[in-house]
Amino acid sequence: MNNIMTQHTPVKDTNCDENCDENCSSCSSGQKPQPQKGLPLRSKIDVKHVILVLSGKGGVGKSTVSVNLASALSAHGRNVGLLDLDFHGPNIPKMLGIEGQKPAVLEKHIEPVHVTGTLAVMSMAFLLPDTSTPVVWRGPMKMAAIQQFLEEVNWGTLDYLVVDLPPGTGDEALSIAQLAPNVKGAVIVTTPQDVAVLDAVKSVKFIEKLEIPVIGIIENMSGMICPHCGDTIDLFGRGGGKKAAEDLHVPYLGAIPLDPEMVKAGDEGRPYVLRHADTPTWKAVDAVMENLVKLVES
């Protein structure tokens, strides 16, 4: 994977001025890109269900949901891969306590980092020199990296591949939708307030344009559990995600409260659902997971 993973410099040639357009002959490519002839072939990996997790905007806890969803599926006996495609902000390893690990290369394949016997992870964070190194890539570089993450990583046989995507509706979501096999659908994460729900609606319509099923909407940070009295405070409101699901005629997977312990668990690198059994937040995450499994495996 070195042909892609070692290139962390801007792709624009230093001879180009700021007004360079697609007809410029001084760029490093030297030629206007040729139009793509057909869609790329889907990667041949052994996975039953690929689940895309995305949001219309950042800051809604999408990566936290991805980590706990994948961990919950793994804890219920599924073989799970967690693919971190947020190239510009790869936080999954930090949340799982595997930051700084380097994948081994065996027989021309990369071994994902195993959190447990049934949960394997791949992230750009494993391949960067340090956590402060930025990834400065255009779309084609991202697509090539995604293809390598699918085809050159030894995922083994998976029941689920959970794909954590960056916020918005850009290259990463388009590429994984084209390249991954058995894409069962997308999970949209939102918070309850109107500004987040508006962006979630855009994500739903984006997924529908790709002709991918919307598995459902998750309302994250749906009320905050007070660490002192245990009561729920509607910090960001409540019910926006459920209403959006009803208006768009897509499934509603459930609500997850804003729990200080979940925030702490992410910072300390230990999935919340593995250490806080039978708490209200644990039950909420487990219910979301069960609703997702019913929809995907029915």
SVG drawing of the C-alpha trace seen along z (x, -y; Angstrom):
<svg xmlns="http://www.w3.org/2000/svg" viewBox="-44 -33 51 49">
<polyline fill="none" stroke="black" stroke-width="0.4" points="0.0,0.0 3.0,-2.3 2.1,-3.8 -0.8,-5.5 -0.1,-5.7 3.2,-7.4 1.9,-10.4 0.8,-13.1 1.8,-16.2 -0.4,-18.6 -1.1,-17.3 -1.1,-20.7 2.1,-21.4 4.1,-24.4 4.3,-25.7 0.5,-26.3 -0.9,-29.7 -4.1,-30.1 -6.1,-30.5 -5.1,-27.1 -8.1,-25.3 -8.7,-21.9 -7.0,-22.9 -3.7,-23.9 -0.8,-22.1 1.8,-22.9 0.1,-20.7 2.0,-17.6 -0.4,-15.4 0.4,-17.4 -3.0,-16.4 -6.6,-17.0 -8.1,-14.0 -9.9,-11.5 -13.5,-10.7 -14.1,-7.5 -15.3,-4.6 -17.9,-2.9 -17.9,-2.2 -15.1,-0.5 -15.5,3.2 -16.6,4.0 -14.0,5.3 -14.0,9.0 -14.1,9.3 -15.9,11.9 -18.5,9.8 -22.3,10.4 -23.3,6.8 -21.6,3.5 -23.1,0.7 -22.3,-2.9 -22.4,-5.4 -22.6,-9.0 -23.9,-12.4 -24.8,-15.6 -22.5,-17.6 -19.7,-17.1 -20.0,-17.1 -23.0,-14.8 -21.1,-11.9 -21.0,-9.8 -17.6,-8.1 -18.7,-7.4 -21.9,-5.7 -19.7,-3.7 -17.4,-2.5 -20.1,-1.4 -22.3,0.1 -19.4,2.2 -18.4,3.2 -22.0,4.2 -22.3,6.3 -19.0,8.0 -20.1,8.6 -23.2,10.4 -21.1,12.9 -20.7,11.3 -17.4,11.0 -17.0,7.3 -14.7,5.1 -14.6,1.3 -13.2,-0.8 -12.4,-4.4 -12.6,-6.4 -12.4,-9.8 -9.0,-10.4 -8.7,-14.0 -9.7,-13.2 -9.2,-9.5 -10.3,-9.2 -11.5,-5.5 -8.1,-4.1 -8.1,-6.7 -11.6,-5.7 -10.7,-2.0 -7.4,-2.4 -5.3,-1.2 -3.7,-4.5 -0.1,-4.2 -0.3,-0.6 1.1,0.4 -0.5,3.1 1.7,6.0 2.2,6.8 2.0,10.5 2.2,12.0 1.4,8.7 -1.6,8.1 -2.1,5.8 -3.4,7.3 -6.0,5.1 -5.5,4.2 -7.6,6.6 -9.3,5.2 -10.9,8.5 -11.2,11.9 -14.3,10.7 -13.5,7.0 -10.8,5.8 -10.1,2.2 -8.4,0.4 -7.7,-3.4 -5.4,-5.9 -4.3,-6.8 -2.2,-3.6 -0.3,-4.7 0.6,-8.3 4.0,-9.2 2.2,-10.8 -1.2,-12.1 -0.5,-15.6 0.3,-14.7 -2.4,-16.0 -3.6,-14.1 -3.8,-16.5 -5.5,-14.5 -7.8,-15.1 -10.7,-12.7 -8.8,-10.2 -6.3,-9.6 -9.0,-8.9 -10.7,-6.5 -7.5,-4.6 -6.9,-4.4 -10.4,-3.1 -10.0,-0.4 -6.7,0.7 -8.4,0.7 -10.9,3.1 -8.8,5.3 -5.4,5.4 -6.5,5.7 -6.9,9.2 -10.4,8.8 -11.1,12.5 -14.7,13.6 -17.0,10.8 -20.6,10.7 -20.5,6.9 -18.2,4.2 -19.1,0.9 -17.7,-2.0 -17.3,-5.3 -17.5,-8.1 -16.6,-11.8 -19.4,-14.3 -21.1,-15.5 -21.7,-13.9 -18.3,-13.8 -15.8,-11.5 -15.5,-8.9 -19.2,-8.1 -19.4,-8.0 -16.3,-5.7 -17.3,-3.2 -20.8,-3.0 -19.2,-2.1 -16.5,0.2 -17.8,2.2 -19.8,5.4 -23.1,6.2 -23.8,2.6 -26.9,3.2 -27.6,-0.5 -26.7,-3.6 -27.2,-4.7 -27.7,-8.5 -26.6,-10.0 -28.1,-13.3 -28.6,-15.3 -32.1,-16.5 -31.8,-20.2 -33.2,-21.6 -29.9,-22.6 -28.5,-19.1 -31.7,-17.5 -31.7,-19.7 -28.3,-18.3 -29.4,-14.7 -32.3,-15.1 -29.7,-16.0 -27.8,-12.8 -30.9,-10.7 -31.6,-12.2 -28.0,-11.8 -28.1,-8.1 -31.3,-7.7 -29.7,-9.2 -27.1,-6.5 -29.9,-4.0 -28.7,-2.6 -31.3,-1.8 -31.5,-4.0 -31.4,-1.5 -32.5,-4.2 -31.8,-7.4 -30.2,-7.4 -30.8,-10.4 -27.6,-10.9 -27.2,-13.2 -31.0,-12.8 -31.1,-14.3 -28.3,-14.3 -28.3,-11.9 -27.3,-13.9 -24.4,-12.2 -25.6,-13.3 -29.4,-12.6 -29.8,-10.4 -32.5,-12.5 -32.6,-13.4 -32.0,-17.0 -33.1,-17.9 -29.8,-19.8 -30.2,-19.7 -33.9,-19.0 -35.4,-15.6 -37.4,-14.0 -35.9,-15.8 -34.4,-12.6 -37.6,-10.6 -39.7,-13.3 -37.3,-13.4 -37.5,-9.6 -41.3,-9.9 -41.3,-12.7 -38.9,-10.9 -40.6,-7.5 -37.4,-5.8 -36.9,-3.6 -36.1,-5.2 -33.4,-3.1 -33.7,-4.8 -32.2,-7.5 -28.9,-7.5 -28.5,-10.0 -25.6,-12.3 -23.8,-10.6 -20.6,-12.0 -19.4,-8.5 -19.6,-7.8 -17.5,-10.9 -15.0,-9.7 -14.9,-6.2 -14.0,-7.6 -11.2,-9.7 -9.8,-6.8 -10.0,-4.4 -12.5,-1.9 -15.8,-1.3 -18.7,-2.4 -20.9,0.6 -18.3,3.1 -17.9,1.7 -21.2,0.1 -23.7,3.0 -27.3,2.4 -27.0,-1.4 -29.7,-3.4 -27.1,-4.5 -25.9,-0.9 -29.5,0.3 -30.1,-2.5 -27.1,-1.5 -28.0,2.1 -31.6,1.4 -30.3,-0.6 -28.0,2.4 -30.9,4.9 -33.1,2.7 -30.4,2.5 -29.8,6.2 -33.6,6.9 -33.7,4.7 -30.5,5.9 -30.9,9.7 -34.6,10.0"/>
</svg>
